[in-house]
Amino acid sequence: MQSFDRLEAEPWSIDGLAIVDGRLYADGWVFPEIDNAIESRFSINGKPPDIVQAVDRPDVAELFARRKNARSCGFHLEHPIDLSDSLLELHCASRFDTPRTRARNSAFVPLSGPAIDRAVPSADQRFRVIGNRDLSGFLRIGCTDAHKLLALIAADFPALEDLRVLDWGVGCGRVARHTCDSFGAFTGVDIDADNVRWCSTNLPGRYESILLRESTQFAGGEFDVIYGVSVFTHLREDLQNHWLAEIRRLLRPGGRAYVTVHGRTAVEYGCRPAPEIEAAVARLEREQFFVASANNQLEGFVPEPDEYVNVFHHSDYIHRHWQKHFASVEVIPGYIYTHDLVVLER
Ligand SMILES: C[S@@+](CC[C@H](N)C(=O)[O-])C[C@H]1O[C@@H](n2cnc3c(N)ncnc32)[C@H](O)[C@@H]1O
């Protein structure tokens, strides 16, 4: 088995997070970096935590047998929290950070404000977008994904409040509940009409259900920004091509789309035994795009649930094929947890 000093992107995981009596407790793992001691990598809203302890994680080492020194990746940290802050950013610095990718190594926790106060969708509605029914993960991971997107969009466009933004594949607003107040105009669309109805009733913005194989009713150039978290991860190639063309049509010239795909990082973080991961990496290199498995999460809620599958994209494939529709294509590995983020400019 080949072993690596570093994987393509090295997302990290918070396995447990609690705030008790104004104090944050977090446990998780992040792969070690040479000459970058775990004790000095963390900050919470810009300040070093009170307590950071290194913890051995043989369970993680077993899953990531190909990653050298994976065992010494665990951490436990504690810090007093100022509950008047609306948002908490837990950052783990990496020597591979650039200003553009810095937020990849942040987790965001909502402490107060509308994103917390809003109604929450039912467990079944949440299951259809994230594959589990855990409410705290829905809120925390949705907040993290949203603020990672906002960090990039804010770097690309000077004034968020001037933007007309589309959340393509909004689901039940897992991300939208944290982004919809930031922009001048906010629209969400999805093929899951029940989840769209929930968003219309409970979130600010305009929400429309759409059809899998048709164009939307919006005018060409209607949006400055379109984002889509984990939608291209579920489309076969013919539908992918249809939606690439539609996204291009909906963006104004100079507008940008931010969409996620399962790339090499998703394969590496597939949490399977190492030989299976090696086979999947080899398949990705060989086929560049492939349908890995069926996904029955939308059964009973869309007319063609069998069209909803799990697919993987090689970054070379993205550059080669998606470039046909867009002026520029950038792939940021592992930016939204295990998903690569593709930034497309019309
Ligand atoms: C994995 S879920 C992610 C939902 C949401 N973006 C999030 O991050 O929570 C994928 C969503 O895409 C929707 N979807 C699938 N194909 C679509 C398409 N062609 N156009 C719009 N939405 C689609 C599904 O109904 C589902 O809500």
The ligand as an SDF file (V2000), in Angstrom:
LIG
                    3D

 27 29  0  0  0  0  0  0  0  0999 V2000
  -27.7290   16.6010   -1.2270 C   0  0  0  0  0  0  0  0  0  0  0  0
  -29.1040   17.6390   -1.3770 S   0  0  0  0  0  0  0  0  0  0  0  0
  -28.3850   19.2050   -0.9160 C   0  0  0  0  0  0  0  0  0  0  0  0
  -29.4160   20.2570   -0.5990 C   0  0  0  0  0  0  0  0  0  0  0  0
  -28.8370   21.6030   -0.2130 C   0  0  0  0  0  0  0  0  0  0  0  0
  -28.1010   22.1930   -1.3110 N   0  0  0  0  0  0  0  0  0  0  0  0
  -27.9570   21.4420    0.9970 C   0  0  0  0  0  0  0  0  0  0  0  0
  -26.7320   21.5820    0.8660 O   0  0  0  0  0  0  0  0  0  0  0  0
  -28.4900   21.1540    2.0590 O   0  0  0  0  0  0  0  0  0  0  0  0
  -29.3280   17.8130   -3.1230 C   0  0  0  0  0  0  0  0  0  0  0  0
  -30.5360   18.6450   -3.4640 C   0  0  0  0  0  0  0  0  0  0  0  0
  -30.5450   18.9070   -4.8620 O   0  0  0  0  0  0  0  0  0  0  0  0
  -31.8600   18.7710   -5.3400 C   0  0  0  0  0  0  0  0  0  0  0  0
  -31.7530   18.5380   -6.7840 N   0  0  0  0  0  0  0  0  0  0  0  0
  -31.3560   17.4250   -7.4280 C   0  0  0  0  0  0  0  0  0  0  0  0
  -31.3110   17.6410   -8.7590 N   0  0  0  0  0  0  0  0  0  0  0  0
  -31.6570   18.9300   -8.9550 C   0  0  0  0  0  0  0  0  0  0  0  0
  -31.7630   19.7600  -10.0930 C   0  0  0  0  0  0  0  0  0  0  0  0
  -31.4950   19.3080  -11.3130 N   0  0  0  0  0  0  0  0  0  0  0  0
  -32.1370   21.0440   -9.9230 N   0  0  0  0  0  0  0  0  0  0  0  0
  -32.3970   21.5210   -8.6790 C   0  0  0  0  0  0  0  0  0  0  0  0
  -32.3290   20.7810   -7.5580 N   0  0  0  0  0  0  0  0  0  0  0  0
  -31.9440   19.4980   -7.6900 C   0  0  0  0  0  0  0  0  0  0  0  0
  -32.4310   17.6390   -4.5060 C   0  0  0  0  0  0  0  0  0  0  0  0
  -33.8240   17.6380   -4.5020 O   0  0  0  0  0  0  0  0  0  0  0  0
  -31.8370   17.9700   -3.1350 C   0  0  0  0  0  0  0  0  0  0  0  0
  -32.6480   18.8590   -2.4240 O   0  0  0  0  0  0  0  0  0  0  0  0
  1  2  1  0
  2  3  1  0
  2 10  1  0
  3  4  1  0
  4  5  1  0
  5  6  1  0
  5  7  1  0
  7  8  2  0
  7  9  1  0
 10 11  1  0
 11 12  1  0
 11 26  1  0
 12 13  1  0
 13 14  1  0
 13 24  1  0
 14 15  1  0
 14 23  1  0
 15 16  2  0
 16 17  1  0
 17 18  1  0
 17 23  2  0
 18 19  1  0
 18 20  2  0
 20 21  1  0
 21 22  2  0
 22 23  1  0
 24 25  1  0
 24 26  1  0
 26 27  1  0
M  CHG  2   2   1   9  -1
M  END
$$$$
